[in-house]
């Protein structure tokens, strides 16, 4: 006769709750909070001491969706979830997009004992969805650019050749020479636009090798300090010296961070500060099929410049959209493509008049 399996050690349940990345909040039959795990504290922005013993109406005051879901679990004894994204309001922090699962808690003897709320952070999911949308947009532009190149470059070559022949026929001192120069220059400009789009849609393949991020960032800061000579701009480089070389294309990554740091410098009119910081993220790992989870290296480029209005944030990755007088509008689109080739993520947060922070996440392996 088989002996009954031993019950799990209660400490195991505690360790699981303390280490999962979901926020778990439990309450008794009256709706009084009885348990909050560490992830729950982080999501709520409130310490355990300030949660325990509170009624859930006080903890989630004014957040009607959450209150409704908890009431369903407590009063109706039903499970309810919302994965479309609820904004969790938090003290002194930005609202957090979350997925919610609320369920009743039953015991074998007493029936329903309370309810549990499980919170999932959706901010990273939304960042990934945004990256995929931008990737699709670039892919469509690449297809469009290939068609444009075929249909436009041959006629452009004919126009340029005709203008150059006309210039040879005209006397050197003729006033019409200026018109031929304008024609040639504008044809070359249109050709450059098409080639820029083609680079986005079909860039050269990345040549992967070991890359020292700290050296790249240090060299770029040195160059940008020289470019900002005469301006009152302070550069701060805060790199983690323990970060080992990452796998990447050194030329592409140099272009990426040069673009980002140059953008930060150009957002400062005459004075300000730029901070570049690198560290290994302890919160996230990148999982790939058949491989080990890779730690994530975070590089942040922040400035206290003019900032970007909210209505422009969604457009800044669109090729040829620019707010600069002399900008090409391709810089951030190229940055996005480089990051995708390195299986990373790009996030930009900005407030007009306060500055901009760009966060680049790259796999260490």
C-alpha positions as CSV (number, residue, x, y, z in Angstrom):
1,X,0.0,0.0,0.0
2,X,1.4,3.4,-1.0
3,X,2.0,5.8,1.7
4,X,0.4,9.2,1.3
5,X,2.7,11.9,-0.1
6,X,4.1,14.2,2.5
7,X,2.6,17.7,2.5
8,X,4.9,20.5,1.2
9,X,6.9,22.5,3.7
10,X,4.9,25.7,4.5
11,X,8.1,27.6,4.1
12,X,8.1,26.6,0.4
13,X,4.8,28.5,-0.1
14,X,6.4,31.6,1.5
15,X,9.5,31.4,-0.7
16,X,7.4,31.1,-3.8
17,X,5.3,34.1,-2.9
18,X,8.5,36.1,-2.1
19,X,10.2,35.3,-5.4
20,X,7.5,35.4,-8.1
21,X,7.2,38.5,-10.3
22,X,3.4,38.7,-9.8
23,X,1.9,40.9,-7.1
24,X,-0.2,38.8,-4.7
25,X,-2.7,40.6,-2.3
26,X,-5.0,38.5,-0.1
27,X,-7.9,39.7,2.1
28,X,-10.3,38.2,4.5
29,X,-14.1,37.9,4.2
30,X,-14.5,41.5,5.3
31,X,-12.1,42.8,2.7
32,X,-9.3,43.5,5.2
33,X,-5.8,43.1,3.7
34,X,-4.0,40.1,5.3
35,X,-1.1,39.4,2.9
36,X,1.0,41.3,0.4
37,X,4.1,39.8,-1.2
38,X,7.2,41.9,-2.2
39,X,6.2,42.2,-5.8
40,X,2.8,43.5,-4.6
41,X,4.5,46.1,-2.5
42,X,6.6,47.2,-5.5
43,X,3.6,47.5,-7.8
44,X,1.4,49.4,-5.2
45,X,4.3,51.7,-4.2
46,X,3.2,51.1,-0.6
47,X,5.1,49.2,2.2
48,X,3.7,46.1,3.8
49,X,3.2,47.9,7.1
50,X,0.9,50.4,5.4
51,X,-1.1,47.7,3.7
52,X,-1.8,45.1,6.3
53,X,-5.1,45.7,8.3
54,X,-6.4,48.2,5.7
55,X,-9.7,47.7,3.9
56,X,-9.3,47.2,0.2
57,X,-11.6,50.2,-0.4
58,X,-9.0,52.4,1.3
59,X,-6.1,50.8,-0.6
60,X,-7.7,51.2,-4.0
61,X,-9.8,54.3,-3.4
62,X,-11.1,55.8,-6.6
63,X,-10.0,52.8,-8.8
64,X,-13.4,51.6,-9.8
65,X,-12.3,48.6,-12.0
66,X,-10.2,47.1,-9.2
67,X,-12.9,47.7,-6.6
68,X,-15.5,46.1,-8.9
69,X,-13.4,43.0,-9.5
70,X,-12.6,42.5,-5.8
71,X,-16.3,42.8,-4.9
72,X,-17.2,40.1,-7.5
73,X,-14.6,37.8,-6.0
74,X,-15.6,38.5,-2.4
75,X,-19.4,38.9,-2.6
76,X,-20.2,36.6,-5.5
77,X,-17.5,34.0,-5.0
78,X,-16.6,34.2,-8.7
79,X,-13.3,34.5,-10.5
80,X,-12.8,37.5,-12.8
81,X,-9.8,38.8,-14.8
82,X,-8.8,41.7,-17.0
83,X,-5.8,41.3,-19.3
84,X,-6.6,44.3,-21.5
85,X,-4.6,46.7,-19.2
86,X,-5.9,48.5,-16.1
87,X,-4.0,51.5,-14.9
88,X,-2.9,51.1,-11.3
89,X,-2.8,54.5,-9.6
90,X,0.2,54.8,-7.2
91,X,1.3,57.5,-4.8
92,X,4.2,59.6,-6.1
93,X,4.7,57.3,-9.1
94,X,3.3,57.1,-12.7
95,X,0.3,54.8,-13.2
96,X,1.3,51.3,-14.0
97,X,-0.5,49.3,-16.7
98,X,-1.4,45.9,-15.2
99,X,-3.3,42.7,-15.8
100,X,-5.7,41.7,-13.0
101,X,-6.9,38.3,-11.7
102,X,-9.3,38.2,-8.7
103,X,-10.5,35.0,-7.2
104,X,-12.3,33.8,-4.0
105,X,-10.3,31.9,-1.4
106,X,-12.0,28.7,-0.1
107,X,-11.1,26.4,2.7
108,X,-12.2,22.8,3.0
109,X,-14.0,23.4,6.3
110,X,-15.2,27.0,6.4
111,X,-16.2,27.7,2.8
112,X,-15.1,31.1,1.4
113,X,-12.4,32.7,3.6
114,X,-11.7,35.8,1.5
115,X,-10.2,36.7,-1.9
116,X,-6.9,37.1,-3.6
117,X,-5.8,39.6,-6.2
118,X,-3.0,38.8,-8.6
119,X,-1.3,41.7,-10.4
120,X,0.8,41.4,-13.5
121,X,3.0,44.2,-14.8
122,X,2.1,44.9,-18.5
123,X,4.6,47.8,-19.0
124,X,7.2,45.5,-20.6
125,X,4.6,43.8,-22.8
126,X,3.4,47.2,-24.0
127,X,7.0,48.2,-24.8
128,X,7.5,45.0,-26.8
129,X,4.2,45.6,-28.7
130,X,5.3,49.1,-29.5
131,X,8.6,47.8,-30.8
132,X,6.8,45.2,-33.0
133,X,4.5,47.9,-34.4
134,X,7.5,50.0,-35.3
135,X,9.3,47.0,-36.8
136,X,6.2,46.3,-39.0
137,X,6.1,50.0,-40.1
138,X,9.8,49.8,-41.1
139,X,9.3,46.6,-43.0
140,X,6.5,48.1,-45.0
141,X,8.6,51.2,-45.7
142,X,11.4,48.9,-46.9
143,X,9.0,47.3,-49.4
144,X,7.8,50.7,-50.5
145,X,11.4,52.0,-50.9
146,X,12.3,49.0,-53.1
147,X,9.4,49.9,-55.4
148,X,10.3,53.6,-55.4
149,X,13.9,52.8,-56.2
150,X,12.9,50.8,-59.3
151,X,10.4,53.4,-60.5
152,X,12.2,56.6,-59.7
153,X,16.0,56.1,-59.8
154,X,16.1,55.5,-63.6
155,X,14.2,58.6,-64.5
156,X,16.2,60.6,-61.9
157,X,19.4,59.4,-63.6
158,X,18.0,60.7,-66.9
159,X,17.1,64.1,-65.4
160,X,20.6,64.4,-63.8
161,X,22.4,63.4,-67.0
162,X,20.3,65.9,-69.1
163,X,21.1,68.7,-66.6
164,X,24.8,67.9,-66.7
165,X,24.8,67.9,-70.5
166,X,23.0,71.2,-70.6
167,X,25.5,72.7,-68.3
168,X,28.3,71.7,-70.7
169,X,26.4,73.3,-73.6
170,X,25.8,76.6,-71.8
171,X,28.5,79.3,-71.6
172,X,30.4,79.2,-68.2
173,X,29.2,82.8,-67.5
174,X,25.6,82.1,-68.3
175,X,23.0,82.8,-65.6
176,X,21.3,79.6,-66.6
177,X,24.2,77.6,-65.1
178,X,22.7,78.2,-61.6
179,X,19.5,76.4,-62.7
180,X,21.4,73.3,-63.9
181,X,23.3,73.2,-60.6
182,X,20.0,73.3,-58.7
183,X,18.6,70.5,-60.8
184,X,21.6,68.3,-60.2
185,X,21.6,69.0,-56.4
186,X,17.9,68.3,-56.0
187,X,18.1,65.1,-58.0
188,X,20.9,64.0,-55.6
189,X,18.8,64.9,-52.6
190,X,15.9,62.8,-53.8
191,X,18.2,59.9,-54.5
192,X,19.6,60.3,-51.0
193,X,16.1,60.1,-49.5
194,X,15.3,56.9,-51.4
195,X,18.7,55.3,-50.4
196,X,18.0,56.2,-46.8
197,X,14.7,54.4,-46.9
198,X,16.3,51.4,-48.5
199,X,18.9,51.3,-45.7
200,X,16.1,51.0,-43.2
201,X,14.3,48.2,-45.1
202,X,17.4,46.2,-46.1
203,X,20.4,47.2,-44.0
204,X,23.7,45.4,-44.0
205,X,23.7,42.3,-41.8
206,X,25.1,42.7,-38.3
207,X,28.6,41.4,-37.8
208,X,28.5,40.1,-34.2
209,X,31.5,40.1,-31.9
210,X,32.5,41.1,-28.4
211,X,31.8,44.8,-27.7
212,X,33.0,46.8,-24.8
213,X,30.1,49.1,-24.1
214,X,32.0,51.2,-21.6
215,X,34.7,52.1,-24.1
216,X,32.1,53.0,-26.8
217,X,30.2,55.3,-24.4
218,X,33.4,56.9,-23.1
219,X,34.7,57.6,-26.7
220,X,31.3,59.1,-27.7
221,X,31.1,61.3,-24.6
222,X,34.7,62.6,-25.4
223,X,33.6,63.5,-28.9
224,X,30.4,65.2,-27.8
225,X,32.2,67.2,-25.2
226,X,34.4,68.6,-27.9
227,X,31.3,69.3,-30.1
228,X,29.7,71.2,-27.2
229,X,32.8,73.4,-26.6
230,X,31.5,76.9,-25.9
231,X,28.3,75.7,-24.4
232,X,27.7,75.2,-20.7
233,X,26.8,71.5,-20.9
234,X,27.8,69.0,-18.3
235,X,28.4,65.4,-19.3
236,X,28.2,62.6,-16.7
237,X,29.2,59.0,-17.5
238,X,28.2,56.5,-14.9
239,X,29.2,53.0,-16.2
240,X,29.3,49.8,-14.3
241,X,32.9,48.6,-14.7
242,X,31.8,45.0,-14.0
243,X,29.8,44.6,-17.2
244,X,31.6,42.1,-19.4
245,X,31.7,42.6,-23.2
246,X,28.3,42.0,-24.9
247,X,27.6,40.3,-28.2
248,X,27.0,42.9,-30.8
249,X,28.1,44.8,-33.9
250,X,30.5,47.5,-32.7
251,X,29.9,49.8,-35.7
252,X,26.1,49.6,-35.3
253,X,26.1,50.1,-31.6
254,X,28.5,53.0,-31.9
255,X,26.1,54.6,-34.4
256,X,23.1,53.9,-32.1
257,X,24.6,55.6,-29.0
258,X,26.2,58.4,-31.0
259,X,22.7,59.2,-32.3
260,X,21.1,59.1,-28.9
261,X,23.7,61.2,-27.1
262,X,23.9,63.7,-30.0
263,X,20.1,64.1,-29.8
264,X,20.4,64.8,-26.1
265,X,23.1,67.5,-26.7
266,X,21.0,69.1,-29.5
267,X,18.0,69.3,-27.2
268,X,20.0,71.7,-24.9
269,X,20.0,75.2,-26.3
270,X,22.9,76.7,-24.4
271,X,23.3,74.9,-21.1
272,X,22.2,71.8,-19.3
273,X,23.3,68.3,-18.3
274,X,23.5,64.9,-20.0
275,X,23.8,61.7,-18.0
276,X,24.8,58.3,-19.6
277,X,24.4,55.3,-17.2
278,X,24.9,51.6,-17.8
279,X,24.0,48.7,-15.5
280,X,22.9,45.1,-15.5
281,X,19.2,44.8,-14.8
282,X,18.3,42.6,-11.9
283,X,14.6,42.6,-12.8
284,X,14.5,41.1,-16.3
285,X,16.1,38.4,-18.4
286,X,15.8,37.6,-22.1
287,X,14.7,34.0,-22.8
288,X,15.5,32.4,-26.1
289,X,14.3,29.0,-27.3
290,X,16.8,26.3,-26.4
291,X,19.1,28.7,-24.6
292,X,19.8,30.0,-21.1
293,X,18.1,33.2,-19.9
294,X,20.4,36.1,-20.7
295,X,20.8,39.1,-18.3
296,X,19.8,42.5,-19.7
297,X,22.2,45.4,-19.9
298,X,20.5,48.8,-19.5
299,X,21.9,52.0,-20.9
300,X,20.1,55.2,-20.1
301,X,20.7,58.5,-21.8
302,X,19.0,61.4,-20.1
303,X,19.0,65.2,-20.4
304,X,17.2,68.2,-18.9
305,X,16.5,69.8,-22.3
306,X,13.3,70.9,-24.0
307,X,11.6,67.5,-23.9
308,X,9.1,66.1,-26.4
309,X,5.3,66.8,-26.3
310,X,3.1,63.8,-25.7
311,X,1.4,64.1,-29.1
312,X,4.8,63.7,-30.8
313,X,6.2,60.8,-28.9
314,X,4.4,58.2,-31.0
315,X,5.7,59.8,-34.2
316,X,9.3,60.2,-33.5
317,X,10.2,56.8,-34.9
318,X,8.5,57.6,-38.2
319,X,11.1,58.1,-40.9
320,X,11.4,61.8,-42.0
321,X,9.4,63.1,-39.1
322,X,11.7,65.6,-37.2
323,X,11.4,68.6,-35.0
324,X,14.9,69.8,-35.8
325,X,15.6,72.5,-38.3
326,X,18.4,70.5,-40.0
327,X,17.3,67.0,-39.0
328,X,16.8,64.2,-41.5
329,X,14.2,62.4,-39.5
330,X,16.0,59.1,-39.9
331,X,18.1,59.0,-36.7
332,X,15.6,57.3,-34.3
333,X,14.2,55.0,-37.0
334,X,17.8,53.7,-37.7
335,X,18.3,53.4,-33.9
336,X,15.2,51.3,-33.6
337,X,16.4,49.0,-36.4
338,X,19.8,48.5,-34.8
339,X,18.2,47.6,-31.5
340,X,15.9,45.1,-33.2
341,X,18.9,43.5,-34.9
342,X,20.4,43.1,-31.4
343,X,17.2,41.6,-30.0
344,X,16.8,44.6,-27.6
345,X,14.2,47.2,-26.6
346,X,14.1,51.0,-26.8
347,X,11.9,53.1,-24.5
348,X,11.6,56.9,-24.5
349,X,10.0,58.9,-21.8
350,X,9.8,62.7,-21.9
351,X,8.1,65.8,-20.5
352,X,8.2,69.2,-22.2
353,X,10.4,71.6,-20.3
354,X,11.8,68.8,-18.1
355,X,13.9,66.6,-20.4
356,X,14.0,63.2,-22.0
357,X,15.2,59.8,-20.9
358,X,16.0,57.1,-23.4
359,X,16.4,53.5,-22.1
360,X,18.2,50.9,-24.3
361,X,17.9,47.2,-23.2
362,X,20.3,44.8,-24.7
363,X,21.0,41.1,-24.0
364,X,24.3,40.4,-22.3
365,X,24.7,37.2,-24.3
